[in-house]
Amino acid sequence: MDTALADRLAAVDDRIRDAARAADRDVSGITRIVVTKFHPAALVQDLYALGVRHVGENRQQELTAKRAELVGIPDLTWHFIGQAQTNKARLVRAGADAVHSVDRARIADALHNAAPGDDVLDVLVQVNLTDDPGRGGVAPEEVGALATHVAALDSLRLRGVMAVAPLDEQPGRAFERLRRCADAVRVVVPDADWISAGMTGDFPEAIAMGATHLRIGSAITGPRPPRD
């Protein structure tokens, strides 16, 4: 077993517990997702041996390949956190247990139309917290309308919201806006209480603002391996 990996995981979990305590929150209400982008499937196996049960992927190709390679591992939840494309909706849906990046009605419709039988997929509305309309995510003022659209699709289960904090703003302020968006979603679906926010550099601030799902990569996995 990679002792350095175990040490990094333990250190992050300690920080999560400290941040939860500072925010007067129960750490059991916080899910740590380890983002394994560009790392091999063997790393996911190592993480699983250390107790990790939630992993995240940004790219459909990696999600599909790793899930196929690790098909025999039980109780492993795969989160798709990258930008979804309508032409890859079927493959994303086949590989993911939860999709965090529904940012327009067309993506929601594509995921819904790709449903195999009575399967229900957990999804989150991605919110754009920047002033750049080219960034992924729906504008905060449009969150309620998109949530209403998603909630009407019976093969999707709306779980909450997701966002990435802007680089040019204090993350706590950005996550406070996300929390208001989460309130808007719960007007539509009262039990949609997931807030997917916080990465390696800002997850304590996300916890303080109510994040339930953290997407942490390099602080746990270490540097990404070189790509060919």
QUIGIQUI-V714965 format. One record per pair of residues at least 4 apart in sequence whose ideal C-beta (glycine too) atoms are under 8 Angstrom apart, sorted by the first residue. I is the first residue (numbers start at 1). GAP is how many residues later the second one is. D is the distance in Angstrom with one decimal. If there is no record, write none. Layout:
# QUIGIQUI-V714965
((I	GAP	D) (I	GAP	D))
This chain:
# QUIGIQUI-V714965
((1	4	7.7) (1	5	6.4) (1	45	6.7) (1	48	6.4) (1	49	7.6) (2	4	6.7) (2	44	5.6) (3	4	6.2) (4	4	6.4) (4	218	7.0) (5	4	6.3) (5	38	7.7) (5	41	5.9) (5	42	7.3) (5	45	7.0) (5	215	7.4) (5	216	7.5) (5	217	7.1) (6	4	6.3) (6	44	5.6) (7	4	6.2) (8	4	6.5) (8	211	6.5) (8	212	5.1) (8	213	7.7) (8	214	6.6) (9	4	6.3) (9	25	7.8) (9	38	7.4) (9	41	5.6) (9	43	7.2) (9	211	5.3) (10	4	6.4) (11	4	6.7) (11	208	7.8) (12	4	6.4) (12	20	7.3) (12	204	6.0) (12	207	5.3) (12	208	5.4) (13	4	6.5) (13	19	7.0) (14	4	6.4) (15	4	6.2) (15	188	7.6) (15	189	6.7) (16	4	6.2) (16	11	6.4) (16	14	6.2) (16	16	6.2) (16	187	7.1) (16	191	7.0) (16	198	7.0) (17	4	6.3) (17	10	5.2) (18	4	6.4) (18	186	7.7) (19	4	6.3) (19	184	7.1) (19	185	4.0) (19	188	4.2) (19	189	6.8) (20	5	4.5) (20	6	7.0) (20	7	4.1) (20	10	6.1) (20	187	5.8) (21	4	7.8) (21	6	7.7) (22	182	7.7) (22	186	7.1) (23	184	5.5) (23	185	4.7) (25	4	6.4) (25	5	7.2) (25	182	6.7) (29	183	6.2) (30	177	6.5) (30	181	7.0) (30	182	6.1) (30	183	7.6) (30	184	6.6) (31	23	5.7) (31	181	6.4) (31	182	4.8) (31	183	7.2) (32	20	7.8) (32	22	6.7) (32	182	5.3) (32	184	6.3) (33	21	4.5) (33	22	6.6) (33	23	4.5) (33	46	5.3) (33	48	7.6) (33	163	8.0) (33	180	6.0) (33	181	6.4) (33	182	5.1) (33	183	7.0) (34	13	5.6) (34	18	5.3) (34	20	7.0) (34	21	5.3) (34	22	6.9) (34	182	6.3) (34	183	7.3) (34	186	5.3) (34	187	6.7) (35	20	7.5) (35	21	4.3) (35	22	7.5) (35	23	7.2) (35	46	6.9) (35	164	7.8) (35	180	5.4) (35	181	6.5) (35	182	3.6) (35	186	7.3) (36	7	5.8) (36	8	5.6) (36	11	7.4) (36	19	5.4) (36	20	7.1) (36	21	6.6) (36	30	7.4) (36	181	7.5) (36	185	6.2) (37	19	7.8) (37	20	6.4) (37	21	4.8) (37	22	7.0) (37	25	6.8) (37	180	6.4) (37	187	6.9) (38	24	7.5) (38	186	4.4) (38	187	6.2) (38	189	6.3) (39	4	4.2) (39	5	7.6) (39	182	5.6) (39	185	6.8) (39	186	6.4) (40	185	7.5) (41	4	6.7) (41	24	7.5) (41	25	4.6) (41	28	4.3) (41	29	5.5) (42	4	6.6) (43	4	6.3) (43	178	6.4) (44	4	6.3) (44	8	8.0) (44	11	5.6) (44	22	6.2) (44	26	5.9) (44	29	7.8) (44	32	7.6) (45	4	6.6) (45	25	6.7) (45	28	7.2) (46	4	6.7) (47	5	3.8) (47	8	6.8) (47	173	7.8) (48	4	5.8) (48	5	7.4) (48	25	5.8) (48	28	6.3) (53	22	5.7) (53	23	6.0) (53	24	6.1) (54	22	7.9) (54	23	4.9) (54	25	6.3) (54	159	8.0) (55	21	6.7) (55	22	7.5) (55	23	6.2) (55	24	6.9) (56	22	7.8) (56	23	4.3) (56	24	7.5) (56	25	4.7) (56	44	7.9) (56	159	5.5) (56	161	7.9) (57	5	5.1) (57	6	4.0) (57	9	6.9) (57	21	6.8) (57	22	7.4) (57	23	6.0) (57	24	7.0) (57	25	7.0) (57	38	7.9) (57	39	8.0) (58	4	7.4) (58	22	8.0) (58	23	5.9) (58	24	3.5) (59	4	6.7) (59	23	5.7) (60	4	6.1) (60	20	7.4) (60	22	7.5) (60	24	8.0) (60	25	7.7) (60	28	4.8) (60	31	5.3) (60	32	5.3) (60	35	7.0) (61	4	6.3) (62	4	5.8) (63	4	6.1) (63	15	6.4) (63	17	5.8) (63	28	8.0) (63	29	7.1) (63	32	4.2) (63	33	6.3) (64	4	6.3) (64	27	5.6) (64	30	7.3) (64	31	4.8) (65	4	6.3) (66	4	6.0) (67	4	6.7) (67	11	5.8) (67	28	4.9) (70	6	6.9) (77	20	4.8) (77	21	6.9) (78	17	6.3) (78	18	5.4) (78	19	5.1) (78	20	7.7) (79	17	6.8) (79	18	7.0) (79	19	4.9) (79	20	7.8) (79	21	6.1) (79	134	7.8) (79	136	7.6) (80	4	7.0) (80	12	5.5) (80	15	7.0) (80	16	3.9) (80	18	7.1) (80	19	4.8) (80	20	6.7) (80	21	6.8) (81	19	4.6) (81	20	6.3) (81	81	7.3) (81	115	7.6) (81	134	5.7) (82	19	6.3) (83	18	5.8) (83	20	7.9) (83	53	4.9) (84	4	7.0) (84	5	6.7) (84	8	5.7) (84	15	6.4) (84	17	5.1) (84	18	7.0) (84	19	7.9) (84	23	5.0) (84	26	7.9) (84	27	7.5) (85	4	7.4) (86	20	5.5) (86	21	6.2) (86	24	4.2) (88	4	5.6) (89	4	6.0) (89	18	7.0) (89	21	3.6) (89	22	5.0) (89	24	7.4) (89	25	4.8) (90	4	6.3) (90	24	4.0) (91	4	6.3) (92	4	5.6) (92	7	6.3) (92	19	7.1) (92	22	8.0) (93	6	7.6) (93	18	5.4) (93	21	4.5) (93	22	7.0) (93	23	7.8) (93	28	5.9) (94	20	7.8) (94	22	7.6) (96	25	7.3) (97	24	7.8) (97	25	6.6) (98	23	7.4) (98	24	4.0) (98	25	7.1) (98	26	7.3) (98	61	7.0) (99	12	6.5) (99	22	6.5) (99	23	7.3) (99	24	4.9) (99	25	7.2) (100	23	7.8) (100	24	4.6) (100	26	6.5) (100	62	4.2) (100	96	5.1) (100	113	7.9) (100	115	7.8) (101	6	7.6) (101	23	7.5) (101	25	4.6) (101	35	6.5) (101	61	6.7) (102	5	5.3) (102	6	5.2) (102	9	7.1) (102	21	4.8) (102	22	6.5) (102	23	5.6) (102	24	6.3) (102	44	7.5) (102	48	6.3) (102	54	7.9) (103	4	6.5) (103	22	7.2) (103	23	4.3) (103	24	8.0) (103	25	7.4) (103	33	5.7) (103	34	5.0) (103	35	5.0) (103	43	7.6) (104	4	7.4) (104	34	6.7) (104	42	7.2) (105	4	6.0) (105	41	6.6) (105	44	4.9) (106	4	6.3) (107	4	6.4) (108	4	6.2) (108	15	7.2) (108	38	7.5) (108	41	6.1) (108	42	4.8) (108	45	6.0) (108	48	6.4) (109	4	6.1) (109	44	7.3) (110	4	6.4) (111	4	7.6) (111	10	6.3) (111	12	6.8) (111	44	7.7) (111	45	6.3) (112	41	4.2) (112	42	8.0) (112	43	5.0) (112	44	5.6) (115	4	5.6) (115	5	8.0) (115	6	7.2) (115	40	3.6) (118	37	7.9) (119	36	6.6) (120	34	7.8) (120	35	5.9) (120	36	7.1) (120	37	5.2) (121	34	6.5) (121	35	5.6) (121	36	6.8) (122	35	5.2) (122	37	4.9) (123	27	6.4) (123	33	5.0) (123	34	6.9) (123	35	6.1) (123	36	6.6) (124	34	7.6) (124	35	5.4) (124	36	5.3) (124	37	5.8) (124	38	4.4) (124	70	6.0) (124	72	5.6) (125	13	6.3) (125	18	6.0) (125	21	5.5) (125	22	5.7) (125	25	6.7) (125	33	7.2) (125	35	7.5) (125	36	5.2) (125	37	7.2) (125	56	7.8) (125	60	6.2) (126	10	5.9) (126	11	4.4) (126	12	6.7) (126	35	7.5) (126	36	4.9) (126	37	6.6) (127	10	4.9) (127	11	6.0) (127	12	7.9) (127	13	5.9) (127	16	6.0) (127	34	5.5) (127	35	7.1) (127	36	4.4) (127	51	5.9) (127	54	4.9) (128	4	7.5) (128	5	7.4) (128	7	5.1) (128	8	6.7) (128	9	3.1) (128	10	6.4) (128	11	6.0) (128	12	7.7) (128	35	7.4) (129	8	7.2) (129	11	7.5) (129	34	5.0) (129	35	7.2) (129	36	6.5) (129	37	5.7) (129	40	7.8) (129	45	4.7) (129	48	5.9) (129	49	6.4) (130	5	5.1) (130	36	4.6) (133	6	7.5) (136	28	8.0) (137	26	6.3) (137	27	7.9) (138	4	4.9) (138	5	5.9) (138	8	5.1) (139	4	7.8) (140	37	6.3) (140	40	7.4) (140	41	5.3) (142	4	5.9) (143	4	6.0) (143	18	7.1) (143	38	4.7) (143	41	5.0) (143	42	6.3) (144	4	6.4) (144	40	4.7) (144	41	7.4) (144	43	6.7) (144	44	6.3) (145	4	6.7) (146	4	6.3) (147	4	6.1) (147	11	6.2) (147	37	7.0) (147	38	4.6) (147	41	4.3) (147	42	6.6) (147	45	7.4) (148	4	6.8) (148	40	5.3) (149	4	7.5) (150	6	5.6) (150	8	4.9) (151	7	5.3) (151	37	5.4) (151	38	5.3) (158	27	7.0) (158	30	7.4) (158	31	4.8) (158	34	4.9) (159	33	5.6) (159	34	7.7) (159	35	4.3) (160	22	5.9) (160	25	6.1) (160	32	4.8) (160	33	5.9) (160	34	3.2) (160	35	5.6) (160	36	6.9) (160	52	7.3) (161	17	6.1) (161	20	5.2) (161	21	4.9) (161	24	5.7) (161	33	7.3) (161	34	5.9) (161	35	7.0) (162	33	7.8) (162	34	3.7) (162	35	6.9) (162	51	7.9) (163	11	7.3) (163	12	7.7) (163	15	4.7) (163	18	7.6) (163	33	7.6) (163	34	5.7) (164	33	8.0) (164	35	7.2) (165	4	6.8) (165	6	4.0) (165	9	4.3) (165	10	6.4) (165	32	7.3) (165	34	8.0) (165	37	5.4) (165	40	7.7) (165	41	7.7) (166	8	5.8) (169	4	5.8) (169	5	5.2) (170	4	7.2) (170	35	7.8) (171	4	5.9) (171	27	8.0) (171	30	7.9) (171	31	3.9) (171	34	4.3) (171	35	6.9) (172	4	6.4) (172	33	4.3) (172	36	6.4) (172	37	6.3) (173	4	7.1) (174	4	6.7) (175	4	6.5) (175	22	5.4) (175	23	7.5) (175	27	7.9) (175	30	6.0) (175	31	5.2) (175	33	7.7) (175	34	3.7) (175	35	7.8) (175	36	6.9) (176	4	7.1) (176	33	5.5) (177	4	6.7) (178	4	6.4) (178	17	6.5) (178	19	5.7) (178	31	7.1) (179	4	6.8) (179	16	6.8) (179	30	5.3) (179	31	5.2) (180	4	6.8) (181	4	6.7) (182	4	6.5) (182	10	7.9) (182	11	7.6) (182	13	5.1) (182	28	7.2) (183	4	7.1) (184	4	7.6) (185	4	6.3) (185	7	5.0) (186	4	5.5) (186	5	7.8) (186	6	5.7) (186	7	6.8) (188	4	7.4) (193	19	6.8) (194	18	5.1) (194	19	5.8) (195	11	7.8) (195	14	7.8) (195	15	5.4) (195	16	4.9) (195	17	5.1) (195	18	7.0) (196	15	7.2) (196	16	7.4) (196	17	4.2) (196	19	6.6) (197	9	4.2) (197	12	7.2) (197	14	4.3) (197	16	7.6) (197	17	7.6) (198	4	5.7) (198	5	3.4) (198	6	7.7) (198	7	7.1) (198	8	2.8) (198	9	6.5) (198	13	4.8) (198	16	4.4) (198	17	6.9) (198	18	7.6) (199	4	6.3) (199	15	7.5) (199	16	5.4) (199	17	6.2) (199	18	6.9) (200	16	5.5) (200	17	5.9) (200	18	5.4) (200	19	4.2) (202	4	6.1) (203	4	6.3) (203	8	7.3) (203	11	4.7) (203	13	6.2) (204	4	6.6) (205	4	6.6) (206	5	3.7) (206	8	6.5) (207	4	5.4) (207	7	7.4) (216	4	5.6) (217	4	5.7) (218	4	6.5) (218	5	6.4) (218	6	7.0))
